[in-house]
Amino acid sequence: MPVGREIANQYLQALKEFRPEIFAGSFLVNTGQLMGIRESRIIEGDYKLSLDDWLNRASFPDEIGRNNYYIDIHSPIEELARKRDR
């Protein structure tokens, strides 16, 4: 795990170097506690966004922003294709 933490620090230093106007004051608070464990901290809200919401670009009256980050789910690609092609 120390290698992963070092890589995280290298990313941070690169961001500070190449985009100082955005990342100059940033710092790394924490990294994952165990190797291979993802999503160890999940915030649960009043509503859970579904794959259909994402595919249909759903909009909500109380939304606070938009993002173009790719969907990151842990399902086989075939399952995504089936849902997409419904």
C-alpha positions as CSV (number, residue, x, y, z in Angstrom):
1,M,0.0,0.0,0.0
2,P,2.8,2.5,0.5
3,V,3.4,2.5,-3.3
4,G,-0.3,3.5,-3.8
5,R,0.1,6.3,-1.3
6,E,3.2,7.5,-3.0
7,I,1.4,7.5,-6.4
8,A,-1.4,9.6,-4.8
9,N,1.1,12.1,-3.6
10,Q,2.8,12.2,-7.0
11,Y,-0.6,13.0,-8.6
12,L,-1.1,15.8,-6.1
13,Q,2.3,17.3,-6.7
14,A,1.7,17.2,-10.5
15,L,-1.7,18.9,-10.1
16,K,0.0,21.6,-8.0
17,E,2.7,22.1,-10.5
18,F,0.7,22.1,-13.7
19,R,-2.5,23.8,-12.4
20,P,-1.4,25.9,-9.4
21,E,-4.4,28.3,-9.9
22,I,-6.7,25.5,-8.9
23,F,-4.6,23.1,-6.7
24,A,-2.0,25.3,-5.0
25,G,-3.6,25.0,-1.6
26,S,-4.8,21.4,-1.9
27,F,-3.6,18.5,0.2
28,L,-4.2,14.8,0.6
29,V,-6.3,14.0,3.7
30,N,-6.4,10.2,3.6
31,T,-6.1,7.2,1.3
32,G,-7.8,3.8,1.4
33,Q,-7.1,1.7,4.5
34,L,-6.9,-1.7,2.8
35,M,-5.6,-2.6,-0.6
36,G,-8.3,-3.7,-3.0
37,I,-11.2,-2.2,-1.0
38,R,-13.2,0.3,-3.0
39,E,-16.1,2.4,-1.8
40,S,-15.3,2.0,1.8
41,R,-17.1,5.2,2.6
42,I,-20.4,5.8,0.9
43,I,-22.8,8.6,1.6
44,E,-26.4,7.5,1.3
45,G,-28.9,10.2,0.5
46,D,-32.7,10.4,0.2
47,Y,-32.5,9.1,-3.3
48,K,-30.2,6.6,-5.0
49,L,-29.4,7.4,-8.7
50,S,-30.2,4.4,-10.8
51,L,-28.6,3.2,-14.1
52,D,-31.7,4.2,-15.9
53,D,-31.5,7.7,-14.4
54,W,-28.0,8.0,-15.7
55,L,-28.7,6.6,-19.1
56,N,-31.7,8.9,-19.5
57,R,-29.9,11.9,-18.2
58,A,-32.5,12.4,-15.5
59,S,-32.9,15.9,-14.0
60,F,-34.2,16.7,-10.5
61,P,-35.7,19.8,-9.1
62,D,-33.2,19.9,-6.2
63,E,-30.1,19.1,-8.2
64,I,-27.1,21.3,-7.4
65,G,-24.7,20.5,-10.3
66,R,-23.8,18.5,-13.4
67,N,-20.8,16.3,-14.1
68,N,-19.6,14.4,-17.1
69,Y,-17.7,11.8,-15.2
70,Y,-18.1,8.3,-16.6
71,I,-20.3,5.9,-14.8
72,D,-18.4,3.6,-12.4
73,I,-20.4,0.6,-11.5
74,H,-19.3,-2.9,-10.7
75,S,-21.5,-4.8,-13.1
76,P,-20.5,-6.8,-16.1
77,I,-20.6,-4.8,-19.4
78,E,-23.2,-7.2,-20.7
79,E,-25.6,-6.1,-18.0
80,L,-25.1,-2.5,-18.9
81,A,-25.7,-3.3,-22.6
82,R,-29.0,-5.1,-21.8
83,K,-30.3,-2.2,-19.8
84,R,-29.2,0.3,-22.4
85,D,-30.9,-1.5,-25.2
86,R,-34.2,-2.0,-23.5
